[in-house]
Amino acid sequence: MTAAKFGIVGSGWRTGFFRKLASLLPEELELTGVAVRRAERAEELRAAWQVPAFLSPLDLLRGARPDFVITSVPWSANPAIVGDLVNAGARVLSETPPAPAAEQLRVLWSEVGARGTVQVAEQNPLLPGHAARAELIRRGVIGQATNVQVSSTHTYHAIALMRSLLGVDEAQPVRVSATLVHAPLVDPLDRAGWTGVTTAKDATTTFATFDFGDGRSGLYDFTTNQWHNQLRHRRIVIRGSHGEISDDDVVYARDQRTIIRSPLVRQQLGYDLNLDGYDTELIAFQGEPVWRNPFLGHRLMDEEIAVGQLLLATARWATDRGPGPYPLARACQDHLLGLAIDASLASAAPVTTAVEQWGDPAVP
């Protein structure tokens, strides 16, 4: 099988994931070029990445001839770059979110949405733990999923988790009610590493409820820097008609008189006398695998595994070998609902979103 070729517009922190995965999976992925605005940066990347570097997305498209292009640029710049690439015939994997504000989402959708040539890089539902929980839902272990509570990541990422686990599409209004509280919190870690801080400072926590209709709902709970601050647990609860998943603990009704409690168990290689390398092998439920590591042997962390699956699914989609992993319509809706949190906070009242153009059942 010929590797799918891709290019990257931008050179920020997230691009390191894509570049690393291409180097690990050369039979499936080939990075053929990068585009940045400054000539000096282009020279740096040409030397460091050993690929051609260009000064515009369209030059990248013409010169590197990729099967798809990843846009990893600031929110404000992304819609125009995505539009230019799609109008030039490219398939695009856009970083999240695809546009910063609701009106810009609508403009972007109006320009490129109906073409079906844009996917968005939302990896959170593909994280191993979440994928295992989704498999339990698919198998009907807890019956019909009705409520998802997320306290781990922010706005559109958390909403993507809620909607994917509940099976909520884009074709209905959603009622959102949010509130904000302040409390002191020590912040010992950020993206750069240990901060050296031991004194608590003011931190905000946003709570929001989502009424998706048809008895399905979500609860959002996010504290400043919760991605990195290990003084706050990451939590997910999925409630169903016949049981509940709380992180890795599952309770469900097996029959009329039997309630079963059982954990999701991650099987890790490399402990004690296991000499197969340090790696996550699988996640099991009651002795049966519900998730297997598709990149076994590469020793990837969960985030890299999720991004890798997203990237391979995009490669298959871009070469007409499979469906897209996360279409633009889903990304627009998730970000719209994230913006509704801000609108509810600003108005101190619930808001209800309208069904947008991307909620048309006929969208690709």
C-alpha positions in Angstrom: 0.0 0.0 0.0 1.3 3.5 -0.9 1.7 5.8 2.0 -0.7 8.8 2.1 1.1 12.1 1.6 0.3 15.1 3.7 1.5 18.6 4.3 1.3 20.9 7.3 0.5 24.6 7.4 2.1 25.9 10.6 4.8 24.8 13.0 3.4 25.1 16.5 3.4 22.6 19.4 0.7 20.3 18.0 2.5 19.7 14.7 5.2 17.7 16.6 2.6 15.0 17.1 1.9 14.7 13.3 5.6 14.7 12.4 6.5 12.1 15.0 3.7 9.8 13.8 4.7 10.1 10.2 8.2 9.1 11.1 6.9 6.0 13.0 4.5 4.9 10.4 6.3 5.4 7.0 4.3 2.7 5.2 1.1 4.6 5.9 2.0 8.3 6.2 4.5 10.5 4.4 5.1 14.2 5.4 5.9 15.9 2.1 6.1 19.6 3.0 5.4 22.4 5.5 4.3 25.9 4.9 5.0 28.9 7.2 4.9 32.7 6.7 8.6 33.7 7.4 11.5 32.7 5.2 13.8 32.3 8.2 11.4 29.8 9.8 11.0 28.0 6.5 14.8 27.5 6.4 14.8 26.2 10.0 12.1 23.7 9.3 13.7 22.6 6.0 16.8 21.7 8.0 15.1 20.2 11.0 12.3 18.3 9.4 14.2 17.3 6.2 11.2 18.2 4.0 10.5 21.0 1.5 9.3 24.3 3.2 7.1 26.8 1.5 5.9 30.3 2.3 2.2 29.8 1.5 -0.4 27.0 1.8 -1.0 27.2 -2.0 2.7 26.9 -2.7 2.7 23.8 -0.4 -0.2 22.3 -2.3 1.5 22.9 -5.7 5.0 21.9 -4.7 4.4 19.0 -2.3 1.3 17.5 -3.9 -0.1 16.1 -0.7 -3.2 13.9 -0.4 -4.4 16.1 2.4 -3.2 19.2 4.3 -3.2 19.8 8.0 -3.8 23.4 9.1 -2.3 24.0 12.5 -2.5 27.8 12.8 -4.1 30.4 15.1 -7.9 30.4 15.2 -8.2 33.7 13.5 -6.1 32.6 10.5 -7.6 29.2 10.0 -10.9 29.8 8.2 -9.2 31.7 5.3 -6.5 29.1 4.9 -9.0 26.3 4.9 -11.1 28.1 2.4 -8.1 28.8 0.1 -7.0 25.2 0.2 -10.5 23.7 -0.4 -11.1 26.1 -3.3 -7.7 25.0 -4.8 -8.9 21.3 -4.7 -7.3 20.1 -1.4 -8.7 17.9 1.3 -8.0 19.4 4.7 -7.6 18.3 8.3 -8.2 21.4 10.3 -7.0 21.9 13.9 -9.7 22.6 16.5 -11.7 24.7 16.4 -12.2 25.4 12.6 -13.1 29.1 13.3 -13.1 31.3 16.4 -16.7 32.6 16.6 -20.2 31.5 15.6 -20.5 33.9 12.6 -17.1 32.7 11.3 -18.2 29.1 11.6 -21.3 29.9 9.5 -19.2 31.7 6.9 -16.7 28.9 6.7 -19.5 26.3 6.4 -21.3 28.4 3.7 -18.0 28.5 1.7 -16.8 24.9 2.0 -19.1 22.8 4.1 -21.2 21.2 1.4 -18.1 19.9 -0.4 -17.3 17.4 2.2 -13.6 17.9 1.9 -12.8 19.1 5.5 -12.2 17.0 8.6 -11.2 18.4 11.9 -8.5 17.1 14.3 -10.6 16.1 17.3 -8.9 13.2 19.0 -10.5 13.0 22.4 -13.1 10.3 21.6 -10.3 8.1 20.4 -8.3 8.2 23.6 -8.0 4.6 24.8 -10.1 4.9 27.9 -12.9 6.7 26.1 -12.8 4.3 23.2 -13.1 1.4 25.7 -16.1 3.1 27.4 -17.7 3.7 24.0 -17.3 0.0 23.1 -19.2 -0.9 26.3 -22.0 1.5 25.3 -22.0 -0.1 21.8 -22.3 -3.5 23.4 -25.3 -2.4 25.4 -23.7 -3.1 28.8 -25.3 0.0 30.5 -28.3 0.1 28.2 -29.1 3.4 26.5 -26.6 6.1 27.4 -28.5 9.1 28.7 -26.1 11.4 30.5 -22.3 12.1 30.2 -20.4 14.2 32.8 -16.9 15.3 31.8 -14.3 17.0 34.0 -11.0 16.8 32.2 -10.7 19.0 29.1 -12.3 22.2 27.8 -15.4 23.3 25.9 -15.5 21.7 22.4 -13.3 18.7 23.3 -15.5 17.9 26.3 -18.6 18.4 24.2 -17.3 16.2 21.4 -17.0 13.4 24.1 -20.5 14.0 25.3 -22.1 14.0 21.9 -20.1 11.0 20.6 -20.9 8.8 23.7 -24.6 9.8 23.6 -25.0 9.5 19.9 -26.2 13.1 19.5 -26.2 14.5 16.0 -26.2 18.1 14.8 -29.9 18.3 13.9 -31.5 19.6 17.0 -31.4 22.7 19.3 -29.5 22.4 22.6 -30.3 24.2 25.9 -27.1 25.3 27.7 -26.9 26.7 31.2 -23.5 27.8 32.7 -22.1 29.3 35.8 -18.6 30.3 36.9 -17.1 30.1 40.4 -13.7 31.3 41.8 -11.6 29.5 44.4 -7.9 29.3 45.3 -5.8 26.5 43.8 -2.1 25.7 43.6 -0.9 25.3 40.0 2.2 23.1 40.1 2.4 22.1 36.4 1.7 23.7 33.0 2.5 22.7 29.5 6.2 23.7 30.0 6.6 21.5 33.1 6.9 22.2 36.8 6.2 25.8 37.7 7.8 25.9 41.2 4.7 27.5 42.5 3.4 26.4 46.0 1.1 29.3 46.7 -2.6 29.1 45.8 -3.9 31.7 43.4 -7.4 32.4 42.1 -8.7 29.8 39.7 -12.0 29.6 37.9 -14.3 26.6 37.5 -17.0 26.6 34.8 -20.0 24.3 35.2 -22.5 23.9 32.4 -25.4 21.6 31.7 -26.6 20.6 28.3 -30.1 19.4 27.4 -29.7 17.6 24.1 -33.3 16.5 23.9 -34.8 13.0 23.9 -33.7 12.5 27.6 -30.0 13.0 26.8 -28.0 15.4 28.8 -24.4 16.5 29.7 -22.6 18.1 32.6 -19.4 20.1 31.9 -16.9 20.8 34.8 -13.6 22.5 33.9 -11.1 24.3 36.1 -8.3 26.6 34.9 -5.4 24.6 33.5 -7.1 21.3 34.4 -5.3 19.6 31.4 -2.0 19.8 33.3 -2.8 20.5 37.0 -2.5 17.1 38.7 -4.2 18.4 41.8 -7.5 18.0 40.0 -8.7 14.5 39.0 -9.9 13.9 35.5 -13.4 12.4 35.7 -16.0 11.0 33.3 -19.3 9.5 34.2 -21.6 7.9 31.7 -25.1 7.1 32.9 -27.4 4.6 31.1 -30.8 3.1 31.4 -29.3 -0.1 32.8 -26.2 1.0 34.5 -23.3 3.5 34.8 -19.7 3.9 34.0 -17.6 6.0 36.4 -14.1 6.4 35.1 -13.0 2.7 35.0 -15.7 1.3 37.3 -18.8 -0.2 35.7 -22.1 -1.1 37.3 -25.0 -2.7 35.4 -28.1 -4.9 35.7 -27.4 -8.4 34.3 -31.0 -9.6 35.0 -34.0 -8.8 37.2 -32.2 -9.7 40.4 -28.4 -9.3 39.6 -26.4 -6.1 39.8 -22.8 -6.5 38.6 -19.9 -4.3 39.4 -16.8 -4.8 37.3 -13.8 -2.7 36.3 -12.2 -1.7 33.0 -8.6 -3.1 33.3 -5.7 -1.7 31.4 -3.1 -4.3 30.5 0.4 -2.8 30.5 3.5 -4.4 29.2 7.0 -3.9 30.7 6.3 -4.5 34.4 8.3 -6.9 36.5 9.6 -9.7 34.3 7.5 -8.8 31.3 10.2 -8.0 28.7 8.0 -7.1 25.8 8.8 -3.4 26.1 6.9 -0.7 28.0 3.6 -0.2 26.3 -0.2 -0.3 26.7 -1.4 -3.5 25.2 -5.2 -3.5 25.7 -8.1 -2.6 27.9 -10.4 -5.5 29.0 -13.8 -5.8 30.6 -14.6 -9.1 32.4 -11.7 -10.8 30.7 -12.7 -9.7 27.2 -10.7 -7.0 25.3 -12.8 -3.9 24.5 -9.8 -1.9 23.1 -6.5 -2.9 21.6 -3.5 -0.7 20.9 -3.2 -0.4 17.1 0.4 0.9 17.5 1.8 -1.8 19.8 5.6 -1.6 19.9 5.8 2.1 19.4 5.5 3.0 23.1 3.1 5.9 22.5 1.2 7.8 25.2 -2.6 7.9 25.0 -2.7 11.3 23.3 -0.3 10.0 20.5 -2.4 6.9 20.1 -5.5 8.9 19.6 -3.9 11.4 17.2 -2.4 8.5 15.3 -5.8 6.9 14.8 -7.2 10.2 13.7 -4.3 10.7 11.3 -4.6 7.3 9.7 -8.4 7.6 9.4 -7.9 11.0 7.6 -5.4 9.3 5.3 -7.9 6.6 4.4 -10.6 9.3 3.8 -8.3 11.5 1.7 -7.4 8.6 -0.5 -11.0 7.4 -0.8 -10.5 4.3 1.3 -12.8 5.1 4.2 -15.0 7.6 6.0 -13.7 10.8 7.6 -13.0 10.6 11.3 -14.6 13.9 12.4 -16.4 16.0 9.7 -16.6 19.7 9.7 -20.3 19.6 10.6 -19.5 17.9 13.9 -16.7 20.3 14.7 -18.8 23.3 14.0 -21.6 22.1 16.3 -19.2 21.2 19.1 -17.6 24.6 19.0 -21.0 26.3 18.7 -22.1 24.6 21.9 -18.8 25.7 23.6 -19.5 29.2 22.6 -23.0 28.8 24.1 -21.3 28.3 27.5 -19.7 31.7 27.1 -23.1 33.2 26.0 -24.8 31.7 29.0 -22.2 33.1 31.4 -22.4 36.5 29.8 -26.2 36.7 30.1 -26.4 34.8 33.4 -29.2 32.8 31.8 -29.7 29.6 29.8 -29.4 29.9 26.0 -30.8 27.6 23.4 -28.9 27.1 20.1 -30.6 27.0 16.8 -30.3 24.3 14.2 -27.6 25.6 11.9 -26.9 24.8 8.2 -24.5 22.1 9.2 -27.4 20.4 11.0 -29.0 19.5 7.7 -29.3 15.7 7.5 -28.1 15.8 3.9 -24.7 17.2 4.8 -21.7 15.0 3.8 
